[in-house]
Amino acid sequence: MKTAAVWFRRDLRLQDHTALSNAMKWTEKNDGRLFLFFQVNPHFLSDSLDKRHQYFFQTLYLFMKECESKNIAFHLLSGETDKVFTTLKDNIPEIEMFFFNEDETGYGKKRDEEVMKLIHDKNRKAYTSQDHFLHGALEVKKQNGEFYKVFTPYYNAWRKLDKSRPLQINLKTLAERAGRFEKLTSDGSRELEETAGDFEKREDIGEAAALKTLKSFTSDKLEDYHKKRDLPAVNGTSKLSRYLKTGAISPRTVYHYISQIEGDQDSGKETFVKELAWRDFYNMVYVQFPNSAVEEADERYHKINWSRNNERLKAWCDGKTGYPIVDAGMRQLNAEGWMHNRLRMITASFLTKDYLLDWRLGEEYFAKKLVDYEPGSNIGGWQGAASVGTDAVPYFRVFNPVTQSKRFDPDGEYIRKYVPELKDVDAQFIHEPWKMNDDQQKRANCRIGEDYPAPTVEHGEQRKKAIEMFKGM
């Protein structure tokens, strides 16, 4: 029987899945069946995985269980890419078409190009789709065909484009057409089950959780999103980025669900939709500057003389800089694999403008820790904070960590949650605990330099050094 293979990657859902929808249409037209699979490199399955990969494989494991509960045959194939596709050729020679959602950047793009060659070499055909973003990198361009480099004009063009509607998948039909191939069924599944079983259990994974989160955000937070999204002590963000990363929900589903909401939520809605556009923008920038993971998009700063101070890097990573708002953000990242976007900007600015450390060090650290890690967004955000990217903040704009702390965590609620050494510090000192005298430190059960570090650098001095460093380029 003619067979269409659907290769799942970072699109772990059953609804609104472009490749899956296209494959189902093909099997209906050709009276064929489906082979659903995920290919995993066995080197990734270990108990030493970082939080980012732990979260992804937990999502994959839950997705497989969901397929099983709905009687949808799904296969996990373990091995290098060429080995897996050779296995498919040998065991399922009737596969005529491969369907998958393409990657436009980085490792994923290179892998897809190699796979396309493998498929064609084996006399098969492939049909790819852009499914990870509302608009792919090539869809939003200037009238002269050039890429945008600044967000505002990009957004104005992005806003005018039609957004595809979510695709409905008939799960009953899917279960009927998805074939089970016994030779391949258990390959890789046992290793994944053993690996995922060792991770800390969490509820914020999978398609059902993503939809629940979307509905909760829309009903409870959207109206005030533009007011509360920058306050880390307030649960005012959507928390949808992790689901978009794993593909547990599509950006189309999110966009159209938000767009149909009526009432007094226009400001919050507009602000949130703009965040979806930023996601597309940074993906486009990464396509435009494919070396931006290792090289500044602004070529003026290719030879900037960043510091390489390992002690400061460790203090930043561990949340022991002596600046409470910075330390709270880093400790949340280390504990939870997530950090409020305002804190991402504050901590990135501190690493690059206060510590004068190479932005690539911070980008690499975030890449290991963030469960919602998107290469384009993370690289773009770091280059923006470091003033070396497209549409970046001016180099003379240096976040003052104390000012940011007072503005966005005025009562110190967020700081006290993640920096417990400071939980008894009076409100007047929570942002600058080093200003307490000995008696005040004693009453707060916090000795500066012992229980909590003194500031490792003086912000005013470092700000001047940062500006001079950029002026010298």
N, C-alpha and C positions, 0 to 999 in steps of 0.2 A: 504494500500500500504506500502511495506517495506520502512523504513525511516532511513536515516543516519543523525545524529546530528553533527554539527560542532561547537565546543566551541571556540569562539574567546577570546583572552586575550590580550597580548601585541604583537599582530600581526595584526594590523588594516589596512589591505590592501586586495585587490582582486587579484593582480597578484603575481606570484612566492610565493605561499602560500602552503606549503607541505601538511598540514592537509586537506585543502580545495581540493587540487588536488586529494589526495587519496580518499576522500569521493565521489568526482565526478566519479572517476573510479568505485567505489563500486556501486553507483546508476546506472551507465550505465550497469554494469554486471548483476545487480539484478532487472533492470527495476524499480528502486525506486525513491524516492524524497529526498530532502534535507531539514533539519531544521537548520537554522543558528541562533546562539544566543550568547549573552554576558551576564554574570551574574555579577550583581553589588550589593555590600552590601550597603543598604540605608544609613548607618552611614557615608559613604564616601561622600555622596551628600550633601554638606553644603557650605555656602558662606565663611566659615572660612578655606577653604582648602589652603595648602601651594602651592607655584608656581609649584612644581613638579606635584602635583595631578590636579591642575587647567589645566595645559597643556595637561595632559593625557585625561581628560574628555572632553576638547575642541576637541581633536583629535577624540575621540569616537563619539562625537556628529556630527562632520563633516562626519565621516565614515558612520554613519547611514543615513545622508542626501544623500551621494553619492549612497548608495545602493538604496534608495528610488527613486532617479533620474534615475536609470538604471532598475527600476522595479524588483529589487532583494529583496525578502522578508527577513527582518532581525528583530530579536526580542531581546529586552532588558528585562531581567528577574531580578526583584528586590527581594533580600532576601539572607539569609544565604545559604551556599552551599547545605547543606542537604535538606533544604526546597525547593530550586529550583529544585533539581533532583527528589524529591518526586512529585513536581508539574508536571514535564515532564512525569513521569511514569503514573500519573493519567489522564493527558490530551492527551498525545500522546503515547498510549501503543504500537503502531506499530514501535517505535524506536527500532532498533536492534543493531545499532553500534554507538559509539561515537568516533569522531576523534578530536584530538587536538594536538598542539605543546607543548611538555613538558618543564618544568623548571627543571634545574639540581641542583639548590641551594636554600638555605634559605626558606622563607615562601612558595614560589611557589612550591618547591619540596615537602614539607610537605602537602600542600593542594592537590597536584596531587595524592599523595599516598592515602589520605583519599577519594578522588573522585573515584579512581580506585576500592577501596573497596566498595563504594556505588554502583557503576555501576555493579560490579560482584554480589553483594548481591541482586540486582534487576534483575538478570538473563540477563543482557545485556553484550555486549562485547565492548572493547575499543581498539583503535589503536592510538598509540602516535608516534610523530616524533620529531627529533632534528632539529629545524628550526631557532633558534635565533643566531646561530654562524656559521661561515664557517666550523669549526670543533668542535664537542662537546668535553667535558672534557675527555672522555674515548678514543678518537680517536688518540691522539698524546701521545705516551709513548715511553720510552726507550726500547731497544731490550730485556731487562730483565723483562719488564712489569711494571717497576716503573714509577711514575710520574716524570716529569722534575721539577726542582726548580729554574733553571736559564734560563733567556729568550733566550739568544743567541743559545744554543744547541736546545732548543725547537723550535725556529724559523727555524733553519736549517732543522729540521725534518718536521715541518709544511709546509715549502715551497715545499717539494718534493711530498706532497700528492695531489691527484687529487681533484679539487674543483667542486662540483656538478653544473650543468648548471641551470640557472633560468627556472622555470616552467611556461608555458603559460596557462592561464585560459581562456576558451571561455565564455565570459560574457553573450552571448545570451543563450547558453545552461544552464549556471548557473541560469539565470532568469527563464528559463522554468522549471527547476527542484526544485528551492527553493520554498517550499510551504509556504503559509500564513495561520497562525493559529489564528483566530480572538480572541479566548479566551485569548491569550497571547500577542497579538500585542502591546497593549498600556501599559502593565505592566512595569513600570520603565521609560518609555520614557518621560512622562510629568515632572517627577522629574529632569531628566537629562537636559531637555530643559530649565527648570527654573534655574537650577544651572549654566549651561554653559552660559546662557544669562546674568548673573551677572558679568562674568569675562571680563577683558580687551580684546578687539578684537585684534586678531593677524593673520598674513598671513602665518606664518611659520609652518603650520600644514597640515597634510594629505598627501596622496599618490601623488597627482599631484604636490604639492609643493616640495616633496622629489625628484621626478624625475627632476623637473626643477632645483633644487639646484645641483643635481649630474651633470647635463649637463653643467651648468654654471661653476661649479668648474673645470670640466675637460677641458673646452675650455679656461678659463680665468686664472686659478690659478695653475693647476697641474704642469706645466713646472717649476715653481719657488717655488713649495711647500717646498722643502727641504731648501730653503734659507729664506723664509718669514714666515714660520709657527710659529716661535718663537717671532715674532714682533707684539705685541698686537695692535699697532696703525695702522697696515696694515691689510687689509681684506684678509688674505692669507690662512686661514684655510677652510676646506670643509663645516663646519656647518651641517654635516650629522648626527652627533651623536644623536641629538634629534629625528630624524626620525628612526634611528636604534633602539632607546629605545622603541618607541611606536609601532614599527613594521610597520610604514608607508612605509618602503622600507626594502628589505631583504639584508643581507650582501652578498648574492650570486649576486644579481643584481648589487650592487656597485662594487664588485670585478671584475666581468666579463666585465662590462662597462669600467672600468679603464684599464683592461688588454688588451683590443682590441685597445687602442689608440696607434698610431705609431708616430714616429718623435723624436724630441729632448726633450723627457720628461722622459727618463729612470730614472734619479736621483730622480725627484719628484715623479714618479710612485712608485719606490722602497720604498721610505720613507713612502708614504701613505699606501702601502700594509702592511708594517711593523706595522703600527698603527692598522690595522685590526687584525693582528696576536697578538698584545698586548691585544686586547679585548678578544680574545680566551684564551690567556695565563692566564689572571687574572680570567677568569671563571673557568679554570682548577685548579688554585690555591685555589679558594674558595671551589671547590668540594673536593680537597685534604685536606684542613683545614676548615671544616664546622663551626668551632667555631671562625673563624678569625674576625667575626663582633664584637666580644667582647673580643678576646684574641689574643695576638701577635703570629704570625706564628713561629717566632724564640723564642723558649721556654726560652732562656737565659734572656729574658727581661720581663717575666711574672710578676715579682715583682718590676719593675722599679718604683721609687718614683716620679711620676709626680706631678706637682703643681696643686692646685685647687683654683686659684685666679679668683673670679667672675668678679672683675673690669677689669682685663686684658682680660678675655674672652669677655666681653661686648664691650670693645674697639676694639677688633679684629672683632667681628661680625658687628659692626657699621661702620667699616672703619675709626677709629679714633686712630690709633696707633702712629701717628706722623711720620710714614714712608710712603711717598707718593705712591710708587708703590704698597705697601701692601694695603693701603687704597683705591686706585683706583680699585684694583681687587675685594675687598670685596663690594664696592659700586656698581660695575657692577653686581656682583652676586645678590645682594639684589634687584636691579632695574629690571634686565632682566632675571634672572633665568639661567644665563650662564656665563661662564668665560673662557677666553683663557687658554689653557693647561699650558703654561709657568707660568701664574699667579696662577694657581692651585698649582703648585710646590712651587712657591715663598711664597704664603700665608700659605701653609701647613708647610713649613720649618720654617716660622716665628713663627707660633703658638707653634710648638713642640720644636724648638731649641733656639728661642729668649725668648718666654714667658714660655717655659718649661711646657706647658699645655698638658694634656692627649690627644693623637691623636684621641681617640674615640669621644671627644667633637667636634672636627672639622669635623670628618666623619659624625656625626649625623646632624650637621648644614648643610653641603653640601647636605645631603640626603633630607632635607626639601626644599632646594632652587633650586637645579639643575634640569632643565627640561629634561636633558639627563642622569639622575642618573641611573647607572648600579651598582648594589651592588658589584660585583666582582672587577670591575675597580676602583670604589671609595675606597673600603676597601684596595685593593692592592696598590693604589696610596698613600693613607695615611700611610699605614704601611711602604711603601718604603721611603717616605719623612721623617718619624720618625725613620728610620733605625731599624725597629723591624720586618720586613717581609722577605719573600724570595726574593733574588736578590735585596735587598735594598741598598741604598747608604750607604757607611761607616759612622759610627756615627760621625767621625771627619770631615766629609764634611758638612759644615754649610753654607747655602746660605747667602751671605752678601747682604741685601736688597738694599743698595746704589749701589754696584757694579752691581747687576742684573738690577737695574733701568737704570743705565748709558749704559749698554750693549744692552738692549733690547728695551728701549724707550729713545734713546739718546737725542731727542729734547723735550721730555716731552709732546708730543702730546696726548698720551693716558692718562697721569696723568691729564692734563688740562681738558680733556673731562669729567672725572668722579670725579675730585676734584676741583670744580670751584673756591674754595677759593684761589687756586694757579694759576689761569689763567693769572694773570699779573706778575707773578714772572719771573725774568730773567732766561735765560737758564742755567747760571752757578750755580744757586741756586735751580733749580726745583727739583733736587734729594735730596738736603740737605737744605731745606728752613730755618732751625734753624741757619744756618751760616750767614744769613743776619743780618746786624746791624740795628739799629733803623731807620735810614734814608732810607735804602733799603726796610725795611718792610713797611714804610709809602708810598713809591712810588709804591710798589706792592699791596697796599690796603689789606695787610695781616699781622696782628699782631700775631706772634707766641705765643701760650698760650691763645689767645683770639679767633681769627678767625680760626686758625688752630692749633691743639695741638703740643706741643713740643714732642720730642721722649719720649715715655713712658718707654723705657728701653735703655740702652747703648749696642749696638750690641756686641762690643768687650768683654765686661764683661760677657754677657749672653752666648756667644760662649764658653768661658772658663768653665762656669758652666755646660753647656750641655755636654761637653766632659768629665768633671769630673763625672757627673751623670752616664754616660755610663761606664766609666772606673770602677766605683764602683760596677758594676754588676758582 
